[in-house]
Amino acid sequence: MIDELKDIKSNPYKYICNYAEEVLPSTGKDVFTVLALQPPSLIIPPFLSNGSSIRSNINCFFLAPAGSGKSTISRMFMDFAYEPIFIKSITSAELYSQISKKKDCCTLIVDDFAQLSRDIDVIKILESSLGEEKKINRRTRTSSYDEDVNVCGLLCGVPLDLNVYLSMLSGLIFRCAPISIVHNIEEHSLIGDKIANGIGKDHTIKLSQAVKNFYIELAKVQAGENKDIKPIVAYNFKTEHLQRSKEEWKSLSNSFLQSHPGFSWFREYFDFIRFMIAHAFMNVFNGRATDGVLTPNDEDFNVAFRLMIRSIRFKYRLIHSDVMANSVRSSEDFYNIMNSKIPSEEEKQYIRAILSKSKKSRRLNI
């Protein structure tokens, strides 16, 4: 296990993503590009922007069809997450109680978000605790609560419930780094082969324990229990990283605002910073910090840059799909969209999902 831990420390992000892919082929690596960063994001300090303190916490929204591994991902993440709270069905009062018991931090894991979304009070608690304010706001007839919390979350859902999620576009989805996975025929076959070949084997159990130990080591750094590395208290950002990321963010967001005005994309730039410092802290054993000051390097920048672009493009496609779905007035409109080269195949899947549970789909016989 000591050798495994040494291997993880040498390249933790790659190791953990590859481990996830071993457990869940064609899915695990894609999801853990974000999930691997969540535990460190929860224990490092916030960063500053124009004098304001901005949360470092990363949230993830995982969207995939039934049977694509959402429950497996949730169980895997339960092993690594700091102070996990698994939520299947819960009242707002119980959710408030569970979060408030975790004084230092907690990780919310929801494997069926559509089920929770029916309770607007639960959604409000999720939005406030996972958002910039990092507070639980709860009001009853006899009392009012406004409590500081330190929470990150993994929310899982299926594309067929997109019409539910889109009603919250300005809320939870824009507070998360979204990941959408729909397997093609080749990937589906490869996953089947992997499942069949892995029957009776348990080699990933050792890897799982090694990953868990790695995150424990990171927590020890921030708890001041590592004799060689001081807890992170501040960040040193390179000017070229900020400049390049700013230009790419402006280019993408401005082009999207031209076609769909009314949305802001500032959270996505803050997500870039969150990704970068979380990845840098994962590499704190590789010399990223000096006297408690963490300095992201080019590797940290590249990972964060890719994730920022992916997040912005996904949210834009979701917005664009919603607009196109709302423009469908007849079955002819629908079939014209499905048979055209634009939108993309991914957007067509979203349009089908948005329309599938709407009253319009029954009226148009879609």
Secondary structure as the mmCIF struct_conf table of DSSP 4:
data_model
#
loop_
_struct_conf.conf_type_id
_struct_conf.id
_struct_conf.beg_label_comp_id
_struct_conf.beg_label_asym_id
_struct_conf.beg_label_seq_id
_struct_conf.end_label_comp_id
_struct_conf.end_label_asym_id
_struct_conf.end_label_seq_id
HELX_RH_AL_P HELX_RH_AL_P1 ILE A 2 SER A 10
BEND BEND1 ASN A 11 ASN A 11
HELX_RH_AL_P HELX_RH_AL_P2 PRO A 12 VAL A 23
BEND BEND2 LEU A 24 LEU A 24
TURN_TY1_P TURN_TY1_P1 PRO A 25 THR A 27
HELX_RH_AL_P HELX_RH_AL_P3 GLY A 28 LEU A 35
TURN_TY1_P TURN_TY1_P2 ALA A 36 LEU A 37
HELX_RH_AL_P HELX_RH_AL_P4 GLN A 38 ILE A 43
BEND BEND3 ILE A 44 ILE A 44
HELX_LH_PP_P HELX_LH_PP_P1 PRO A 45 PRO A 46
STRN STRN1 PHE A 47 SER A 49
TURN_TY1_P TURN_TY1_P3 ASN A 50 GLY A 51
STRN STRN2 SER A 52 ILE A 54
STRN STRN3 CYS A 60 LEU A 63
TURN_TY1_P TURN_TY1_P4 ALA A 66 GLY A 67
BEND BEND4 SER A 68 GLY A 69
HELX_RH_AL_P HELX_RH_AL_P5 LYS A 70 PHE A 80
BEND BEND5 ALA A 81 GLU A 83
STRN STRN4 PRO A 84 ILE A 87
BEND BEND6 LYS A 88 SER A 89
HELX_RH_AL_P HELX_RH_AL_P6 SER A 92 LYS A 101
BEND BEND7 LYS A 103 ASP A 104
STRN STRN5 CYS A 106 VAL A 110
BEND BEND8 ASP A 111 ASP A 111
HELX_RH_AL_P HELX_RH_AL_P7 PHE A 113 LEU A 116
TURN_TY1_P TURN_TY1_P5 SER A 117 ARG A 118
HELX_RH_AL_P HELX_RH_AL_P8 ILE A 120 LEU A 130
BEND BEND9 GLY A 131 GLY A 131
TURN_TY1_P TURN_TY1_P6 GLU A 132 GLU A 133
STRN STRN6 LYS A 135 ARG A 139
BEND BEND10 ARG A 141 THR A 142
STRN STRN7 SER A 144 ASP A 148
STRN STRN8 VAL A 151 GLY A 157
HELX_RH_3T_P HELX_RH_3T_P1 PRO A 159 ASP A 161
HELX_RH_AL_P HELX_RH_AL_P9 LEU A 162 LEU A 166
TURN_TY1_P TURN_TY1_P7 SER A 167 LEU A 172
HELX_RH_3T_P HELX_RH_3T_P2 ILE A 173 ARG A 175
BEND BEND11 CYS A 176 CYS A 176
STRN STRN9 ALA A 177 SER A 180
HELX_RH_AL_P HELX_RH_AL_P10 ILE A 185 ASN A 197
TURN_TY1_P TURN_TY1_P8 GLY A 198 GLY A 200
TURN_TY1_P TURN_TY1_P9 HIS A 203 HIS A 203
HELX_RH_AL_P HELX_RH_AL_P11 THR A 204 GLN A 222
TURN_TY1_P TURN_TY1_P10 ALA A 223 GLY A 224
BEND BEND12 LYS A 227 ILE A 229
HELX_LH_PP_P HELX_LH_PP_P2 LYS A 230 ILE A 232
STRN STRN10 ALA A 234 TYR A 235
HELX_RH_AL_P HELX_RH_AL_P12 THR A 239 SER A 259
BEND BEND13 HIS A 260 HIS A 260
TURN_TY1_P TURN_TY1_P11 PRO A 261 GLY A 262
HELX_RH_AL_P HELX_RH_AL_P13 PHE A 266 MET A 282
TURN_TY1_P TURN_TY1_P12 ASN A 283 ASN A 283
HELX_RH_3T_P HELX_RH_3T_P3 VAL A 284 ASN A 286
TURN_TY1_P TURN_TY1_P13 GLY A 287 GLY A 287
STRN STRN11 ALA A 289 THR A 290
TURN_TY1_P TURN_TY1_P14 ASP A 291 GLY A 292
STRN STRN12 VAL A 293 LEU A 294
HELX_RH_AL_P HELX_RH_AL_P14 ASP A 298 SER A 327
BEND BEND14 SER A 330 SER A 330
HELX_RH_AL_P HELX_RH_AL_P15 SER A 331 MET A 338
TURN_TY1_P TURN_TY1_P15 ASN A 339 ASN A 339
BEND BEND15 SER A 340 LYS A 341
BEND BEND16 PRO A 343 PRO A 343
HELX_RH_AL_P HELX_RH_AL_P16 GLU A 345 SER A 356
TURN_TY1_P TURN_TY1_P16 LYS A 357 LYS A 357
BEND BEND17 SER A 358 SER A 358
HELX_RH_AL_P HELX_RH_AL_P17 LYS A 359 LEU A 364
TURN_TY1_P TURN_TY1_P17 ASN A 365 ASN A 365
#
